[in-house]
Amino acid sequence: MKVVFLGTSGMVPTKERNVQGIYLDYNGEGILLDCGEGTQRQIQHAGLNAQKIKKILISHWHGDHVSGLLGLLQTIGNFSGDDKTIKLFGPVGSKQYLEHLTKSCVFDVQLNLEVIELNPTGLETFFENEDYALQAILLDHSVPCLGFKFLRKERRKMNQAALQEKGVQGELVGQLQSGKSVEVKGISISPEEVSVIEPSRSVSFIFDTRICDACYTLAQDSDLLVSEAVYKDDLQDKAQEYGHMTALQVAQVASQSGVEQLILTHFSQRYKDVGELEEEAKSLFENTSCAYDLMKVNLPF
């Protein structure tokens, strides 16, 4: 699992920071969260392959989160086969917004684009396979805005030394992997003898929002919480007015939700040095750092 920050600025880009975009690489599959202006160029700078993107998660339709979407889709479509499919998940209204976007220019792309609108009543799973699940919850912004969670499911890890010692090989390993006991030379072997269960792991993403109950629900027990922190706490009134959180408020969420690690992003352009935001958050939650453009975080998932 790798998390790559393609842009860490809020509202407008700066010389040092592009606007919002985060790329998840999980077992070679790309999942893009938001797509601000210049995202596809940031993908190139990060040494990533846009063709690996299978899913795009849009938190909301403010320009700094979606203005790079049209160019990215054209690039992917122009350099992929006719069978290329991308699923785009976003809040209610996403189909209409994307239709307006594609009609704003000549959009002739050989690409199957499925748009799925989400309107969760709580923290709900909207995609799931045997390995992981994607969940969403509505936050409290000036427009409908989603927060997302990537949940790698618990899984059985085989002990190769134990398998070898008991003479288990071939398709019998697969049966043990699925939780079934097997027999070798008349001796029954249970999955518990040759494997352990790795617990589920999760990464949560809080995008534009006022502090609210949904923030705590989304962050609960996350191995990593990535959150916007637009302002310092002396601008809490401004944050409330525009539907954002301060660094101190985010740290409060992390400290009360069983989070292991907190990374702040989506900073106001007024902060040339985001270290002061990090320092403020660390006063409540020590394991905090600030993201920077093209920063890569490798997770043992």
PASEBA-1860 file (N, C-alpha, C; in nm, 3 decimals):
! residues 301
1> MKVVFLGT> 0.086/-0.120/0.000/0.000/0.000/0.000/0.088/0.123/0.000 ~ 0.063/0.212/-0.093/0.140/0.336/-0.101/0.042/0.452/-0.119 ~ 0.062/0.559/-0.041/-0.017/0.680/-0.052/0.072/0.790/-0.106 ~ 0.033/0.851/-0.217/0.114/0.957/-0.279/0.032/1.086/-0.282 ~ 0.088/1.192/-0.225/0.020/1.321/-0.220/0.056/1.401/-0.346 ~ -0.039/1.414/-0.436/-0.015/1.483/-0.563/-0.031/1.634/-0.549 ~ -0.108/1.677/-0.450/-0.129/1.819/-0.426/-0.174/1.840/-0.283 ~ -0.121/1.943/-0.217/-0.149/1.964/-0.075/-0.202/2.104/-0.045
9> SGMVPTKE> -0.236/2.180/-0.147/-0.287/2.315/-0.126/-0.439/2.316/-0.127 ~ -0.496/2.410/-0.055/-0.640/2.428/-0.057/-0.677/2.548/-0.142 ~ -0.788/2.540/-0.209/-0.846/2.648/-0.290/-0.766/2.680/-0.417 ~ -0.643/2.728/-0.400/-0.562/2.766/-0.517/-0.422/2.708/-0.501 ~ -0.354/2.678/-0.613/-0.217/2.629/-0.603/-0.122/2.741/-0.564 ~ -0.009/2.703/-0.510/0.099/2.798/-0.483/0.222/2.752/-0.561 ~ 0.331/2.825/-0.550/0.453/2.785/-0.620/0.505/2.650/-0.568 ~ 0.475/2.621/-0.442/0.526/2.499/-0.380/0.423/2.385/-0.378
17> RNVQGIYL> 0.294/2.421/-0.385/0.192/2.320/-0.362/0.084/2.323/-0.471 ~ 0.057/2.207/-0.528/-0.055/2.193/-0.621/-0.183/2.172/-0.541 ~ -0.297/2.180/-0.608/-0.424/2.159/-0.538/-0.452/2.009/-0.522 ~ -0.563/1.978/-0.461/-0.593/1.847/-0.406/-0.585/1.731/-0.505 ~ -0.517/1.626/-0.462/-0.512/1.500/-0.534/-0.430/1.400/-0.454 ~ -0.482/1.280/-0.435/-0.411/1.174/-0.362/-0.425/1.045/-0.441 ~ -0.314/0.975/-0.454/-0.310/0.850/-0.531/-0.281/0.734/-0.437 ~ -0.367/0.633/-0.438/-0.342/0.510/-0.364/-0.297/0.403/-0.460
25> DYNGEGIL> -0.188/0.338/-0.427/-0.140/0.223/-0.504/-0.154/0.101/-0.415 ~ -0.247/0.011/-0.449/-0.265/-0.111/-0.371/-0.252/-0.232/-0.462 ~ -0.144/-0.307/-0.443/-0.117/-0.425/-0.525/-0.123/-0.395/-0.675 ~ -0.073/-0.277/-0.713/-0.067/-0.241/-0.854/-0.190/-0.173/-0.908 ~ -0.296/-0.165/-0.829/-0.417/-0.094/-0.871/-0.413/0.050/-0.823 ~ -0.449/0.142/-0.910/-0.450/0.283/-0.874/-0.589/0.330/-0.837 ~ -0.599/0.399/-0.723/-0.724/0.462/-0.680/-0.692/0.610/-0.659 ~ -0.759/0.696/-0.732/-0.734/0.840/-0.724/-0.843/0.907/-0.642
33> LDCGEGTQ> -0.801/0.984/-0.542/-0.895/1.059/-0.461/-0.884/1.206/-0.496 ~ -0.987/1.258/-0.558/-0.995/1.395/-0.608/-0.892/1.418/-0.719 ~ -0.917/1.525/-0.795/-0.835/1.547/-0.915/-0.833/1.696/-0.947 ~ -0.759/1.770/-0.865/-0.747/1.913/-0.888/-0.667/1.945/-1.012 ~ -0.666/2.071/-1.049/-0.591/2.120/-1.164/-0.446/2.072/-1.160 ~ -0.397/2.018/-1.272/-0.258/1.976/-1.281/-0.229/1.838/-1.226 ~ -0.333/1.762/-1.192/-0.311/1.632/-1.130/-0.236/1.536/-1.221 ~ -0.272/1.533/-1.350/-0.205/1.435/-1.436/-0.056/1.467/-1.452
41> RQIQHAGL> -0.019/1.593/-1.445/0.123/1.629/-1.450/0.192/1.586/-1.321 ~ 0.124/1.603/-1.210/0.179/1.558/-1.082/0.199/1.407/-1.081 ~ 0.107/1.335/-1.144/0.121/1.189/-1.155/0.250/1.153/-1.228 ~ 0.279/1.228/-1.334/0.403/1.203/-1.408/0.526/1.236/-1.323 ~ 0.521/1.349/-1.253/0.633/1.388/-1.168/0.659/1.284/-1.059 ~ 0.551/1.220/-1.012/0.565/1.120/-0.905/0.610/0.985/-0.957 ~ 0.623/0.971/-1.088/0.666/0.844/-1.146/0.557/0.739/-1.144 ~ 0.432/0.782/-1.144/0.319/0.690/-1.142/0.263/0.671/-1.283
49> NAQKIKKI> 0.182/0.570/-1.300/0.122/0.539/-1.430/-0.028/0.561/-1.422 ~ -0.077/0.663/-1.491/-0.220/0.694/-1.487/-0.306/0.581/-1.542 ~ -0.248/0.497/-1.627/-0.325/0.387/-1.684/-0.362/0.282/-1.580 ~ -0.299/0.285/-1.465/-0.331/0.189/-1.359/-0.451/0.233/-1.276 ~ -0.500/0.355/-1.300/-0.614/0.403/-1.223/-0.740/0.330/-1.266 ~ -0.803/0.265/-1.170/-0.927/0.191/-1.196/-1.048/0.260/-1.134 ~ -1.023/0.336/-1.028/-1.133/0.403/-0.958/-1.092/0.546/-0.926 ~ -1.189/0.638/-0.938/-1.169/0.777/-0.900/-1.276/0.812/-0.797
57> LISHWHGD> -1.232/0.859/-0.682/-1.325/0.896/-0.575/-1.326/1.047/-0.564 ~ -1.440/1.107/-0.589/-1.455/1.252/-0.584/-1.527/1.290/-0.454 ~ -1.460/1.370/-0.371/-1.521/1.409/-0.244/-1.635/1.508/-0.268 ~ -1.612/1.610/-0.352/-1.716/1.708/-0.385/-1.672/1.783/-0.509 ~ -1.759/1.869/-0.561/-1.737/1.927/-0.693/-1.691/2.072/-0.689 ~ -1.626/2.115/-0.584/-1.556/2.244/-0.589/-1.437/2.231/-0.683 ~ -1.407/2.340/-0.753/-1.309/2.336/-0.861/-1.172/2.285/-0.821 ~ -1.125/2.317/-0.699/-0.990/2.276/-0.662/-0.981/2.125/-0.638
65> HVSGLLGL> -1.094/2.054/-0.645/-1.094/1.909/-0.626/-1.124/1.833/-0.755 ~ -1.168/1.904/-0.859/-1.209/1.832/-0.981/-1.160/1.895/-1.111 ~ -1.094/2.010/-1.106/-1.066/2.083/-1.231/-0.962/2.014/-1.319 ~ -0.894/1.912/-1.269/-0.801/1.837/-1.353/-0.859/1.711/-1.411 ~ -0.987/1.688/-1.383/-1.050/1.561/-1.420/-1.063/1.542/-1.571 ~ -1.103/1.647/-1.641/-1.126/1.635/-1.785/-0.999/1.594/-1.858 ~ -0.889/1.662/-1.830/-0.763/1.630/-1.898/-0.713/1.492/-1.865 ~ -0.728/1.451/-1.740/-0.683/1.317/-1.699/-0.761/1.209/-1.772
73> LQTIGNFS> -0.893/1.225/-1.779/-0.975/1.124/-1.847/-0.942/1.117/-1.996 ~ -0.916/1.232/-2.057/-0.878/1.231/-2.198/-0.746/1.158/-2.220 ~ -0.649/1.184/-2.134/-0.520/1.119/-2.147/-0.531/0.968/-2.129 ~ -0.602/0.925/-2.026/-0.618/0.782/-2.002/-0.690/0.717/-2.119 ~ -0.798/0.781/-2.167/-0.876/0.725/-2.275/-0.801/0.717/-2.406 ~ -0.720/0.819/-2.434/-0.648/0.823/-2.561/-0.535/0.721/-2.570 ~ -0.489/0.672/-2.455/-0.375/0.580/-2.455/-0.410/0.443/-2.397 ~ -0.540/0.411/-2.396/-0.581/0.281/-2.345/-0.667/0.211/-2.450
81> GDDKTIKL> -0.693/0.083/-2.426/-0.776/0.008/-2.518/-0.923/0.040/-2.502 ~ -1.003/-0.009/-2.597/-1.146/0.019/-2.595/-1.216/-0.041/-2.474 ~ -1.153/-0.142/-2.413/-1.217/-0.210/-2.301/-1.181/-0.147/-2.166 ~ -1.110/-0.034/-2.166/-1.072/0.032/-2.043/-1.194/0.087/-1.972 ~ -1.210/0.050/-1.845/-1.323/0.099/-1.766/-1.273/0.167/-1.639 ~ -1.327/0.284/-1.612/-1.298/0.354/-1.487/-1.430/0.379/-1.416 ~ -1.433/0.347/-1.289/-1.550/0.376/-1.207/-1.523/0.505/-1.129 ~ -1.613/0.601/-1.145/-1.603/0.727/-1.072/-1.713/0.733/-0.968
89> FGPVGSKQ> -1.675/0.745/-0.842/-1.770/0.753/-0.731/-1.771/0.896/-0.677 ~ -1.888/0.951/-0.656/-1.897/1.086/-0.604/-2.032/1.111/-0.541 ~ -2.054/1.229/-0.485/-2.182/1.261/-0.421/-2.294/1.278/-0.523 ~ -2.414/1.289/-0.474/-2.530/1.313/-0.561/-2.505/1.438/-0.645 ~ -2.534/1.428/-0.775/-2.509/1.537/-0.868/-2.388/1.512/-0.956 ~ -2.311/1.406/-0.925/-2.188/1.380/-0.999/-2.212/1.353/-1.148 ~ -2.319/1.283/-1.180/-2.347/1.253/-1.321/-2.371/1.382/-1.399 ~ -2.446/1.473/-1.341/-2.475/1.598/-1.410/-2.350/1.684/-1.424
97> YLEHLTKS> -2.273/1.694/-1.315/-2.150/1.774/-1.321/-2.053/1.719/-1.424 ~ -2.038/1.588/-1.430/-1.945/1.529/-1.526/-1.994/1.547/-1.669 ~ -2.125/1.540/-1.688/-2.182/1.564/-1.821/-2.153/1.707/-1.866 ~ -2.170/1.804/-1.777/-2.139/1.942/-1.811/-1.991/1.956/-1.845 ~ -1.907/1.888/-1.769/-1.763/1.897/-1.790/-1.723/1.844/-1.927 ~ -1.775/1.729/-1.964/-1.736/1.668/-2.091/-1.794/1.744/-2.211 ~ -1.900/1.821/-2.189/-1.958/1.899/-2.298/-1.892/2.036/-2.314 ~ -1.797/2.067/-2.225/-1.730/2.197/-2.232/-1.621/2.202/-2.338
105> CVFDVQLN> -1.589/2.085/-2.396/-1.489/2.080/-2.504/-1.520/1.959/-2.591 ~ -1.440/1.939/-2.695/-1.456/1.821/-2.779/-1.400/1.702/-2.701 ~ -1.488/1.619/-2.650/-1.447/1.509/-2.564/-1.475/1.378/-2.636 ~ -1.375/1.327/-2.706/-1.390/1.205/-2.785/-1.287/1.105/-2.734 ~ -1.329/1.027/-2.636/-1.236/0.936/-2.569/-1.292/0.795/-2.571 ~ -1.207/0.700/-2.609/-1.245/0.559/-2.607/-1.227/0.506/-2.465 ~ -1.327/0.531/-2.383/-1.315/0.498/-2.242/-1.454/0.470/-2.185 ~ -1.467/0.359/-2.116/-1.592/0.329/-2.047/-1.587/0.392/-1.909
113> LEVIELNP> -1.670/0.491/-1.888/-1.670/0.563/-1.762/-1.804/0.541/-1.691 ~ -1.798/0.472/-1.578/-1.918/0.447/-1.499/-1.920/0.546/-1.382 ~ -2.028/0.620/-1.370/-2.042/0.718/-1.261/-2.145/0.666/-1.162 ~ -2.101/0.651/-1.038/-2.188/0.600/-0.932/-2.203/0.708/-0.826 ~ -2.326/0.754/-0.804/-2.352/0.857/-0.705/-2.378/0.795/-0.569 ~ -2.317/0.855/-0.467/-2.328/0.802/-0.331/-2.404/0.901/-0.243 ~ -2.493/0.848/-0.162/-2.566/0.930/-0.067/-2.581/0.852/0.064 ~ -2.470/0.824/0.130/-2.475/0.737/0.248/-2.547/0.804/0.365
121> TGLETFFE> -2.615/0.723/0.446/-2.682/0.773/0.566/-2.593/0.762/0.689 ~ -2.482/0.692/0.673/-2.380/0.677/0.777/-2.253/0.637/0.708 ~ -2.167/0.562/0.775/-2.048/0.509/0.709/-2.089/0.381/0.636 ~ -2.093/0.388/0.503/-2.144/0.277/0.423/-2.039/0.228/0.324 ~ -2.040/0.096/0.301/-1.952/0.035/0.201/-2.014/0.051/0.063 ~ -1.936/0.106/-0.031/-1.988/0.123/-0.168/-1.914/0.037/-0.270 ~ -1.802/-0.022/-0.229/-1.732/-0.118/-0.315/-1.665/-0.222/-0.226 ~ -1.667/-0.347/-0.272/-1.607/-0.453/-0.190/-1.564/-0.569/-0.278
129> NEDYALQA> -1.447/-0.623/-0.252/-1.406/-0.749/-0.310/-1.349/-0.837/-0.199 ~ -1.284/-0.947/-0.233/-1.236/-1.039/-0.131/-1.125/-0.976/-0.046 ~ -1.056/-0.878/-0.100/-0.938/-0.824/-0.035/-0.962/-0.695/0.043 ~ -1.043/-0.605/-0.014/-1.063/-0.476/0.053/-1.203/-0.420/0.027 ~ -1.235/-0.318/0.107/-1.363/-0.248/0.091/-1.337/-0.098/0.090 ~ -1.422/-0.025/0.020/-1.420/0.121/0.019/-1.549/0.170/0.084 ~ -1.535/0.265/0.176/-1.650/0.316/0.249/-1.657/0.468/0.235 ~ -1.776/0.522/0.253/-1.796/0.667/0.242/-1.895/0.714/0.348
137> ILLDHSVP> -1.880/0.841/0.384/-1.972/0.905/0.477/-1.985/1.052/0.436 ~ -2.102/1.110/0.458/-2.122/1.251/0.426/-2.065/1.338/0.537 ~ -1.990/1.440/0.498/-1.930/1.535/0.590/-2.014/1.663/0.594 ~ -1.963/1.766/0.657/-2.040/1.891/0.674/-1.966/2.007/0.608 ~ -1.985/2.021/0.477/-1.922/2.128/0.400/-2.033/2.217/0.345 ~ -1.996/2.313/0.263/-2.094/2.404/0.205/-2.171/2.340/0.089 ~ -2.120/2.228/0.038/-2.187/2.148/-0.064/-2.174/2.002/-0.021 ~ -2.253/1.910/-0.080/-2.238/1.769/-0.044/-2.094/1.722/-0.062
145> CLGFKFLR> -2.037/1.666/0.044/-1.896/1.627/0.043/-1.880/1.494/0.116 ~ -1.802/1.406/0.056/-1.781/1.272/0.110/-1.643/1.258/0.171 ~ -1.636/1.184/0.280/-1.509/1.135/0.333/-1.500/0.988/0.298 ~ -1.378/0.936/0.282/-1.361/0.799/0.236/-1.271/0.719/0.331 ~ -1.294/0.588/0.331/-1.208/0.496/0.407/-1.173/0.377/0.319 ~ -1.044/0.343/0.316/-0.996/0.220/0.251/-0.974/0.119/0.362 ~ -1.043/0.005/0.354/-1.035/-0.098/0.458/-0.983/-0.227/0.398 ~ -0.857/-0.260/0.430/-0.806/-0.391/0.390/-0.857/-0.494/0.490
153> KERRKMNQ> -0.925/-0.595/0.441/-0.990/-0.692/0.528/-0.887/-0.778/0.601 ~ -0.932/-0.837/0.712/-0.845/-0.933/0.779/-0.818/-1.049/0.684 ~ -0.701/-1.110/0.698/-0.665/-1.216/0.604/-0.579/-1.321/0.674 ~ -0.578/-1.438/0.618/-0.500/-1.548/0.674/-0.361/-1.551/0.609 ~ -0.258/-1.546/0.691/-0.121/-1.550/0.641/-0.060/-1.686/0.673 ~ -0.018/-1.755/0.569/0.035/-1.889/0.586/0.178/-1.886/0.639 ~ 0.209/-1.980/0.727/0.343/-1.998/0.780/0.415/-2.100/0.694 ~ 0.504/-2.054/0.609/0.568/-2.142/0.512/0.651/-2.252/0.578
161> AALQEKGV> 0.717/-2.218/0.688/0.797/-2.319/0.758/0.708/-2.430/0.814 ~ 0.593/-2.392/0.869/0.500/-2.491/0.924/0.441/-2.577/0.813 ~ 0.410/-2.517/0.700/0.359/-2.594/0.586/0.460/-2.698/0.541 ~ 0.585/-2.655/0.531/0.691/-2.746/0.486/0.711/-2.859/0.586 ~ 0.708/-2.823/0.713/0.729/-2.924/0.818/0.621/-3.032/0.816 ~ 0.498/-2.991/0.784/0.387/-3.087/0.784/0.362/-3.147/0.646 ~ 0.446/-3.109/0.549/0.435/-3.168/0.416/0.316/-3.123/0.337 ~ 0.267/-3.003/0.363/0.151/-2.950/0.291/0.198/-2.875/0.167
169> QGELVGQL> 0.141/-2.909/0.053/0.177/-2.838/-0.070/0.062/-2.843/-0.169 ~ 0.083/-2.776/-0.281/-0.016/-2.777/-0.389/-0.149/-2.717/-0.348 ~ -0.256/-2.778/-0.397/-0.390/-2.724/-0.376/-0.434/-2.732/-0.229 ~ -0.366/-2.815/-0.150/-0.401/-2.823/-0.009/-0.374/-2.690/0.063 ~ -0.272/-2.618/0.015/-0.242/-2.487/0.075/-0.359/-2.392/0.053 ~ -0.417/-2.395/-0.066/-0.532/-2.310/-0.096/-0.652/-2.342/-0.009 ~ -0.672/-2.471/0.020/-0.784/-2.510/0.107/-0.763/-2.458/0.249 ~ -0.639/-2.469/0.298/-0.609/-2.412/0.430/-0.627/-2.261/0.430
177> QSGKSVEV> -0.587/-2.197/0.320/-0.600/-2.052/0.306/-0.747/-2.010/0.317 ~ -0.836/-2.093/0.269/-0.979/-2.062/0.273/-1.043/-2.101/0.405 ~ -0.962/-2.153/0.498/-1.014/-2.185/0.630/-1.056/-2.329/0.650 ~ -1.024/-2.418/0.555/-1.063/-2.559/0.565/-0.946/-2.643/0.615 ~ -0.977/-2.745/0.691/-0.876/-2.841/0.735/-0.845/-2.937/0.621 ~ -0.723/-2.991/0.620/-0.683/-3.086/0.516/-0.620/-3.208/0.583 ~ -0.597/-3.311/0.503/-0.537/-3.433/0.554/-0.412/-3.468/0.474 ~ -0.302/-3.493/0.544/-0.176/-3.532/0.481/-0.127/-3.661/0.547
185> KGISISPE> -0.118/-3.767/0.466/-0.072/-3.898/0.517/-0.154/-3.942/0.639 ~ -0.284/-3.920/0.628/-0.374/-3.965/0.732/-0.383/-3.876/0.854 ~ -0.310/-3.764/0.852/-0.310/-3.672/0.967/-0.386/-3.545/0.930 ~ -0.483/-3.509/1.014/-0.562/-3.387/0.990/-0.484/-3.264/1.033 ~ -0.485/-3.163/0.946/-0.414/-3.038/0.975/-0.515/-2.923/0.963 ~ -0.527/-2.846/1.070/-0.620/-2.733/1.070/-0.549/-2.605/1.025 ~ -0.625/-2.507/0.976/-0.563/-2.379/0.935/-0.487/-2.311/1.049 ~ -0.536/-2.327/1.172/-0.473/-2.261/1.286/-0.332/-2.313/1.313
193> EVSVIEPS> -0.302/-2.434/1.269/-0.170/-2.492/1.293/-0.063/-2.435/1.200 ~ -0.104/-2.380/1.088/-0.005/-2.339/0.988/-0.027/-2.196/0.939 ~ -0.105/-2.118/1.014/-0.133/-1.981/0.969/-0.174/-1.894/1.086 ~ -0.174/-1.765/1.062/-0.225/-1.668/1.158/-0.320/-1.573/1.085 ~ -0.410/-1.511/1.159/-0.503/-1.414/1.101/-0.446/-1.274/1.122 ~ -0.419/-1.205/1.012/-0.377/-1.065/1.021/-0.501/-0.977/1.032 ~ -0.505/-0.886/1.129/-0.624/-0.802/1.146/-0.643/-0.706/1.030 ~ -0.762/-0.652/1.017/-0.789/-0.554/0.913/-0.709/-0.427/0.940
201> RSVSFIFD> -0.681/-0.352/0.833/-0.608/-0.226/0.842/-0.685/-0.122/0.762 ~ -0.669/0.005/0.799/-0.749/0.106/0.728/-0.679/0.240/0.717 ~ -0.713/0.312/0.611/-0.670/0.449/0.589/-0.795/0.533/0.564 ~ -0.809/0.642/0.638/-0.927/0.727/0.624/-0.888/0.865/0.572 ~ -0.979/0.924/0.496/-0.954/1.054/0.433/-1.068/1.149/0.466 ~ -1.035/1.252/0.541/-1.133/1.357/0.571/-1.103/1.476/0.481 ~ -1.196/1.508/0.393/-1.178/1.621/0.303/-1.250/1.743/0.359 ~ -1.293/1.834/0.278/-1.345/1.963/0.324/-1.467/1.943/0.414
209> TRICDACY> -1.456/1.989/0.538/-1.566/1.974/0.632/-1.544/2.057/0.757 ~ -1.653/2.095/0.821/-1.647/2.143/0.958/-1.629/2.021/1.049 ~ -1.580/2.041/1.167/-1.572/1.929/1.260/-1.714/1.884/1.293 ~ -1.736/1.751/1.289/-1.870/1.697/1.307/-1.859/1.551/1.350 ~ -1.970/1.491/1.386/-1.970/1.352/1.432/-1.916/1.258/1.325 ~ -1.943/1.290/1.198/-1.898/1.202/1.089/-1.746/1.192/1.084 ~ -1.676/1.298/1.124/-1.529/1.293/1.127/-1.480/1.185/1.221 ~ -1.542/1.178/1.338/-1.503/1.078/1.438/-1.539/0.937/1.391
217> TLAQDSDL> -1.656/0.923/1.331/-1.698/0.792/1.280/-1.602/0.742/1.174 ~ -1.565/0.829/1.083/-1.476/0.791/0.974/-1.336/0.758/1.025 ~ -1.286/0.835/1.119/-1.149/0.819/1.167/-1.131/0.701/1.261 ~ -1.240/0.649/1.317/-1.231/0.551/1.424/-1.139/0.434/1.389 ~ -1.036/0.413/1.474/-0.943/0.299/1.465/-0.865/0.294/1.335 ~ -0.844/0.407/1.271/-0.767/0.410/1.146/-0.617/0.397/1.175 ~ -0.550/0.316/1.095/-0.404/0.309/1.105/-0.343/0.441/1.059 ~ -0.404/0.501/0.958/-0.361/0.632/0.909/-0.483/0.718/0.882
225> LVSEAVYK> -0.483/0.840/0.933/-0.586/0.938/0.902/-0.521/1.051/0.823 ~ -0.573/1.076/0.704/-0.530/1.189/0.622/-0.642/1.291/0.626 ~ -0.611/1.413/0.666/-0.719/1.511/0.683/-0.678/1.650/0.637 ~ -0.777/1.724/0.588/-0.756/1.865/0.562/-0.727/1.937/0.693 ~ -0.646/2.041/0.687/-0.620/2.129/0.802/-0.591/2.266/0.742 ~ -0.695/2.334/0.703/-0.680/2.456/0.624/-0.620/2.570/0.705 ~ -0.660/2.579/0.833/-0.619/2.694/0.915/-0.562/2.650/1.050 ~ -0.495/2.743/1.116/-0.462/2.728/1.257/-0.587/2.761/1.338
233> DDLQDKAQ> -0.582/2.729/1.467/-0.703/2.741/1.547/-0.742/2.885/1.578 ~ -0.650/2.980/1.557/-0.689/3.120/1.578/-0.786/3.168/1.470 ~ -0.802/3.088/1.364/-0.898/3.121/1.258/-1.014/3.021/1.258 ~ -1.049/2.974/1.377/-1.157/2.877/1.389/-1.290/2.932/1.337 ~ -1.316/3.059/1.359/-1.440/3.119/1.309/-1.444/3.119/1.157 ~ -1.330/3.147/1.096/-1.322/3.147/0.950/-1.339/3.004/0.896 ~ -1.280/2.908/0.966/-1.296/2.769/0.927/-1.443/2.727/0.932 ~ -1.510/2.765/1.038/-1.651/2.732/1.053/-1.734/2.795/0.942
241> EYGHMTAL> -1.703/2.919/0.909/-1.779/2.991/0.806/-1.767/2.925/0.670 ~ -1.646/2.880/0.636/-1.622/2.827/0.502/-1.627/2.674/0.496 ~ -1.659/2.610/0.608/-1.676/2.464/0.605/-1.546/2.388/0.609 ~ -1.454/2.430/0.696/-1.325/2.363/0.707/-1.290/2.335/0.853 ~ -1.176/2.268/0.873/-1.127/2.240/1.006/-0.991/2.304/1.029 ~ -0.961/2.328/1.156/-0.828/2.375/1.194/-0.741/2.255/1.228 ~ -0.611/2.278/1.233/-0.517/2.171/1.267/-0.547/2.115/1.405 ~ -0.583/2.202/1.499/-0.612/2.157/1.635/-0.739/2.072/1.639
249> QVAQVASQ> -0.838/2.108/1.560/-0.961/2.029/1.556/-0.935/1.890/1.498 ~ -0.852/1.883/1.395/-0.819/1.753/1.337/-0.746/1.666/1.438 ~ -0.653/1.726/1.512/-0.580/1.653/1.614/-0.674/1.601/1.722 ~ -0.776/1.680/1.752/-0.877/1.638/1.850/-0.948/1.512/1.800 ~ -0.985/1.511/1.673/-1.050/1.393/1.614/-0.958/1.272/1.625 ~ -0.831/1.289/1.586/-0.737/1.178/1.588/-0.717/1.124/1.729 ~ -0.704/1.215/1.826/-0.674/1.174/1.963/-0.790/1.101/2.028 ~ -0.911/1.126/1.981/-1.029/1.064/2.042/-1.086/0.949/1.960
257> SGVEQLIL> -1.014/0.907/1.854/-1.071/0.807/1.763/-0.983/0.684/1.745 ~ -0.881/0.668/1.828/-0.796/0.550/1.818/-0.710/0.548/1.694 ~ -0.676/0.664/1.641/-0.592/0.674/1.521/-0.446/0.650/1.558 ~ -0.371/0.583/1.471/-0.229/0.559/1.496/-0.141/0.671/1.442 ~ -0.173/0.720/1.323/-0.090/0.822/1.257/-0.179/0.922/1.187 ~ -0.141/1.051/1.195/-0.217/1.159/1.133/-0.127/1.235/1.036 ~ -0.177/1.255/0.913/-0.107/1.338/0.815/-0.202/1.449/0.772 ~ -0.156/1.573/0.785/-0.236/1.689/0.747/-0.207/1.730/0.604
265> THFSQRYK> -0.309/1.784/0.537/-0.294/1.832/0.400/-0.399/1.940/0.374 ~ -0.404/1.990/0.249/-0.504/2.089/0.206/-0.489/2.218/0.287 ~ -0.372/2.281/0.276/-0.337/2.398/0.356/-0.375/2.528/0.285 ~ -0.414/2.626/0.363/-0.439/2.760/0.309/-0.308/2.818/0.254 ~ -0.322/2.897/0.147/-0.203/2.958/0.086/-0.135/3.059/0.178 ~ -0.203/3.101/0.285/-0.144/3.200/0.377/-0.025/3.142/0.453 ~ -0.016/3.008/0.460/0.092/2.945/0.537/0.206/2.905/0.444 ~ 0.311/2.985/0.444/0.429/2.950/0.365/0.502/2.834/0.429
273> DVGELEEE> 0.501/2.831/0.562/0.564/2.723/0.638/0.455/2.651/0.714 ~ 0.422/2.529/0.671/0.313/2.455/0.735/0.359/2.391/0.866 ~ 0.483/2.412/0.903/0.532/2.361/1.029/0.454/2.411/1.148 ~ 0.400/2.534/1.137/0.322/2.588/1.249/0.190/2.514/1.265 ~ 0.134/2.463/1.154/0.014/2.380/1.162/0.047/2.246/1.227 ~ 0.160/2.190/1.188/0.203/2.063/1.247/0.227/2.076/1.397 ~ 0.292/2.183/1.433/0.321/2.207/1.575/0.193/2.219/1.657 ~ 0.095/2.288/1.601/-0.032/2.304/1.672/-0.101/2.169/1.691
281> AKSLFENT> -0.103/2.087/1.585/-0.168/1.957/1.594/-0.095/1.865/1.692 ~ 0.038/1.873/1.694/0.116/1.787/1.782/0.092/1.816/1.930 ~ 0.041/1.933/1.960/0.011/1.965/2.100/-0.099/1.875/2.155 ~ -0.179/1.817/2.065/-0.285/1.724/2.105/-0.258/1.581/2.060 ~ -0.192/1.565/1.944/-0.168/1.432/1.888/-0.026/1.428/1.833 ~ 0.063/1.362/1.906/0.206/1.368/1.877/0.244/1.311/1.741 ~ 0.182/1.200/1.703/0.221/1.132/1.579/0.155/1.199/1.458 ~ 0.190/1.326/1.439/0.133/1.408/1.331/0.245/1.459/1.242
289> SCAYDLMK> 0.219/1.463/1.113/0.312/1.526/1.018/0.231/1.596/0.911 ~ 0.296/1.687/0.840/0.232/1.758/0.729/0.279/1.700/0.597 ~ 0.185/1.679/0.507/0.220/1.628/0.374/0.282/1.740/0.292 ~ 0.359/1.700/0.192/0.412/1.792/0.092/0.393/1.727/-0.044 ~ 0.393/1.806/-0.148/0.367/1.756/-0.281/0.467/1.646/-0.321 ~ 0.414/1.537/-0.374/0.486/1.419/-0.422/0.542/1.334/-0.307 ~ 0.500/1.363/-0.185/0.536/1.280/-0.071/0.474/1.142/-0.086 ~ 0.553/1.038/-0.059/0.506/0.900/-0.068/0.514/0.834/0.069
297> VNLPF> 0.406/0.770/0.107/0.399/0.702/0.236/0.373/0.553/0.209 ~ 0.468/0.469/0.245/0.453/0.325/0.228/0.395/0.264/0.355 ~ 0.290/0.187/0.341/0.222/0.126/0.455/0.233/-0.027/0.445 ~ 0.254/-0.096/0.557/0.272/-0.241/0.555/0.140/-0.316/0.546 ~ 0.062/-0.284/0.447/-0.068/-0.350/0.431/-0.060/-0.464/0.330
END
